[in-house]
Amino acid sequence: MTRPASTKRRSLLGFLAAGTICAAALPYTAVSAHAAGQGDTGEAIIHADEHPENWLTYGRNYMEQRYSPLDEINRSNVGHLKLAWYFNLDSNRGQEGTPLVVDGIMYATTNWSKMKALDAATGKLIWEYDPKVPGNIADKGCCDTVNRGAGYWNGKVFFGTFDGRMVALDAKTGKKVWEVNTIPPEASLGKQRSYTVDGGVRVVKGLVLIGNGGAEFGARGFVSAFDAETGKLKWRFYTVPNNKNEPDHAASDNILMTKAYRTWSPTGAWVRQGGGGTVWDSIVYDPVADLVYLGVGNGSPWNYKYRSDGIGNNLFLGSIVALKPETGEYVWHFQETPMDQWDYTSVQQIMTLDMPVNGEMRHVIVHAPKNGFLYVLDAKTGEFISGKNYTYENWASGLDPLTGRPIFKPEGLWTLNGNFWYGIPGPLGAHNFMAMAYSPKTHLIYLPAHQIPFGYKNQVGGFKPHPDSWNLGLDMTKNGLPDTPEARTAYMKDLHGELLAWDPVKMETVWKIDHKGPWNGGVLATGGDLLFQGLANGEFHAYDATNGTDLYKFNAQSGIIAPPITYSVNGKQYVAVEVGWGGIYPISMGGMGRTSGWTVNHSYIAVFSLDGKSQLPSMNELGFLPVKPPAQYDSKVVDNGYFQYQTYCQTCHGDNAEGAGVLPDLRWSGSIRHQDAFYNVVGRGALTAYGMDRFDSSMKPDEIEAIRQFLIKRANETYQREVDARKNDKGVPENPTLGITPQ
């Protein structure tokens, strides 16, 4: 009988004590890195398969394949999987983190940028750290106060905070070693700039790498590298030029000033809005090419006509950019979405693998960004090898076979033709931050994809930025679909999610699983020929990696968006996942989010094993209960209230005032019953400590009152429907109204 892989391996401490393995014995993927002189943890990450009991970095190894050779849990016995332990978290907001496991200790980052160190076998809390992110920071970011994970290096753990700091803690004690502000003072100049950090940390050659978010609020993207021992800034690379084409005294100066700046109009809105290009997720080190890859985001504002006068490719938006890790020096780039006007970011997980190309083994990047195309690039040079749409899209007819540049459809260039456009994918992409996986056993990529259309239309009257609000250059009152019953019905039919098993050599889907609703969790692949994934409907599944057969289902009583991991302690394999539905879709799309898999949100860490004996308590499934609203409202101001709500409120509390169970549903808030109470919350910031900022500097009192009147109107329109909906098992309304201008 073959022993499980976990019983054959050494611990991290044992690996490091044993010294470096002879270079002649290294596999192809490790040779270059060994020669490059990695530190202790770097060597351990490169040789991750030598100690699969650990999960040392975001994607387990530098290739970011999210594959573990552990096979104690496999196709033959996964049906017996049980809950081993769970750990309740102190916020029922979204959880997107990838926990790390180092020699039996789990390090998990959670919402509000908190860190927990847990006994990975029992769930016992060892220490915790709260960086005390101010509550009013919550509305400075687009997509909830989430955190995707920590970095580990030589006895320290590192994590970013939502308000822009990088914190280094002693891994044993949780005591702070150092802390720095990752946002340079000059980046925050201007009235409407907002920077947040929610991405997973990567540590490379003793440097801690982090990017930022904020393009929706007026931001300029950059990535910073800090010394892991001291926190000293070593280099910074800006992803878009500054508005004067002057030196930033950064690693990016030469390439931005000589090449990127000329791809922007010198008079567009980007000059005051920062340009965007934030690197809010994928930063990957490739030890084979000895390069760092940055996944660069969308423009600021989104609208290409307003952002850059409809001129230029706008480098490096929608691109992968390769840098030298020690210095941040530019090496190459590949732009996947030139002229971005759809929020088609390229920040999605960058993965490397070795695969045959025309009969020759090549070391490649595979990437599935938001735009719906999967790309294969040469990892060392950025050369385009192949690309194909992995799901339906209607903005391009394909990719140029030589350059990989998209072949635009005229109707998809909505900012230039000035028409309303029903785009698939919409700004949530065909793939978002939900991690994909690759199995070297099946040679397949497992990609969580979804279809969430969107209605794009130019902002009426030109670009007019609002303080404390998203500034996209779009008409936000057309957020989703035109106001017809037929369009609403068609939209609901278009919403779906799926798990694709993709062959990167043949560039085709081998099999897929239809999840019905979109916005499902990331994927883990294992040596037991298994795939693990959590779903928006509150289920956690194990599938056969060879054919997609559903082998195991667990009722998590809450939607899952985070990717699972696996590890072992004392030879026993565990599978872990952070539970808690989150991100922009459930908080901003309101009724749409609920209809496509909504469940009441609960946040905890769930850990499974074959001999688990734990059990979840029964959790609340009712959510924010409808309360009969005041009968009267001022019909003369509700249209203005709708405009103000869509401008300042909908991205957190749901489109057209329909919440989705993560953040409060304002229709049922007690504050809407009293003008003073509502103004105290919205205007004066009575709930700032809980994440609700004040808006008295952005809106006049009569505008805030108009929002209250609009909320009362919407509560009256939907109250009976919501009460009736509680009769079904999910509490999902039968026919929610979606993004419809009030009549």
NORMO-V787157 format. One record per backbone hydrogen bond with DSSP energy under -0.5 kcal/mol. CO is the residue of the C=O (numbers start at 1). NH is the residue of the N-H. Records with the same first field share a line. If there is no record, write none. Layout:
CO = NH, NH
//
This chain:
4 = 7
5 = 8, 9
11 = 15
12 = 16
13 = 17
14 = 18
16 = 19
22 = 25
23 = 26
27 = 30, 31
28 = 31, 32
30 = 34
31 = 35
32 = 36
33 = 37, 38
34 = 37
39 = 43
40 = 44
41 = 45
42 = 46
43 = 47
45 = 48
47 = 50
48 = 51
49 = 52
50 = 10
51 = 54
53 = 568
55 = 101
56 = 152
57 = 60
59 = 61, 66
60 = 56
61 = 64
63 = 352
65 = 438
66 = 525
68 = 527
70 = 527, 528
72 = 74
74 = 77, 78
77 = 80
78 = 81
82 = 609
83 = 614
85 = 607
87 = 605
95 = 561
97 = 99
98 = 150
100 = 107
101 = 55
102 = 105
104 = 120
105 = 102
106 = 108, 118
107 = 100
108 = 116
110 = 113, 114
111 = 114
113 = 131
114 = 110
115 = 129
116 = 108, 118
117 = 126, 127
118 = 106, 120
119 = 122, 123
124 = 119
127 = 117
129 = 115, 131
134 = 137
135 = 138
137 = 140
138 = 141
144 = 146
145 = 112, 113
147 = 96
148 = 98
149 = 201
151 = 158
153 = 156
155 = 171
156 = 153
157 = 169
158 = 151
159 = 167
161 = 164
164 = 182
165 = 161
166 = 180
167 = 159
168 = 177, 178
169 = 157
170 = 174
175 = 170
178 = 168
180 = 166, 182
182 = 184
184 = 187, 188
185 = 188
186 = 189
196 = 213
198 = 148
202 = 209
204 = 207
206 = 228
207 = 204, 209
208 = 226
209 = 202
210 = 224
213 = 196
214 = 217, 218
215 = 218
216 = 471
218 = 194
219 = 276
221 = 239, 240
223 = 237
224 = 210
225 = 234, 235
226 = 208
227 = 231
232 = 227
235 = 225
236 = 251, 252
237 = 223
242 = 245
250 = 253
251 = 330
252 = 256
253 = 257
254 = 258
255 = 259, 260
256 = 261
260 = 263
261 = 264
263 = 314
265 = 268
268 = 271
269 = 272, 273
270 = 274
273 = 219
275 = 300
276 = 221
278 = 280, 297
282 = 295
284 = 293
285 = 287
286 = 290, 291
291 = 286
292 = 323
293 = 284
294 = 296, 321
296 = 346
297 = 318
298 = 277, 278
300 = 275
303 = 307
304 = 308, 310
305 = 309
306 = 269
307 = 270
308 = 311
313 = 339
314 = 317
316 = 319
318 = 336, 337
319 = 296
320 = 334
321 = 294
322 = 331, 332
323 = 292
324 = 328
329 = 324
332 = 322
334 = 320, 336
337 = 340
343 = 345
345 = 370
347 = 282
349 = 351, 368
351 = 366
353 = 355, 364
355 = 362
357 = 360
360 = 357
362 = 355, 364
363 = 379
364 = 353
365 = 377
366 = 351
367 = 375
369 = 372
370 = 430
372 = 390, 391
373 = 369
374 = 388
375 = 367
376 = 385, 386
377 = 365
378 = 382
383 = 378
386 = 376
388 = 374
395 = 409
398 = 407
400 = 404
405 = 400
406 = 408
407 = 397
409 = 412, 413
410 = 413
412 = 414
413 = 416, 417
414 = 418
421 = 423, 456
423 = 454
424 = 394
426 = 429
430 = 450
435 = 523
437 = 446
438 = 440
439 = 443, 444
444 = 439
445 = 447, 502
446 = 437, 448
447 = 449, 500
449 = 498
451 = 496
452 = 426
454 = 423, 456
456 = 421
457 = 475
459 = 462
466 = 469
472 = 303
473 = 459
474 = 476
475 = 478
476 = 479
478 = 480
482 = 484
484 = 488
485 = 489
486 = 490
487 = 491
488 = 492
489 = 493
490 = 494
491 = 495
496 = 451
497 = 515, 516
498 = 449, 500
499 = 513
500 = 447, 502
501 = 510, 511
502 = 445, 504
503 = 507, 508
508 = 503
511 = 501
513 = 499, 515
515 = 517
516 = 497
522 = 534
524 = 532
525 = 68
526 = 529, 530
528 = 75
529 = 545
530 = 526
531 = 543
532 = 524
533 = 541
534 = 521
535 = 538, 560
538 = 556, 557
539 = 535
540 = 554
541 = 533
542 = 551, 552
543 = 531, 545
544 = 547, 548
549 = 544, 551
552 = 542
554 = 540, 556
559 = 580
561 = 522
565 = 576
567 = 574
569 = 572
572 = 569
574 = 567
575 = 608
576 = 565
577 = 579, 606
578 = 562
579 = 604
580 = 95
583 = 587
584 = 588, 589
585 = 589
587 = 654
588 = 655
589 = 592
590 = 593, 594
591 = 595
592 = 596
594 = 597, 598
603 = 89
604 = 579, 606
605 = 87
606 = 577
607 = 84, 85
608 = 575
609 = 82, 612
623 = 625
633 = 635
634 = 637, 638
637 = 641
638 = 642
639 = 643
640 = 644
641 = 645
642 = 646
643 = 647
644 = 648
645 = 649, 650
647 = 470
649 = 652, 653
650 = 654
654 = 657
655 = 658
657 = 659
661 = 601
663 = 661
664 = 666
665 = 668
666 = 669
669 = 672
670 = 673
671 = 674, 678
674 = 678
675 = 679
676 = 680
677 = 681
678 = 682
679 = 683, 684
680 = 686
682 = 695
683 = 696
685 = 688
687 = 690, 692
688 = 691
691 = 693
695 = 698, 699
700 = 703, 704
701 = 705
702 = 706
703 = 707
704 = 708
705 = 709
706 = 710
707 = 711
708 = 712
709 = 713
710 = 714
711 = 715
712 = 716
713 = 717
714 = 718
715 = 719
718 = 722
719 = 723
720 = 724
721 = 725
722 = 726
723 = 726
724 = 727
725 = 728, 731
728 = 731
731 = 733
737 = 739
//
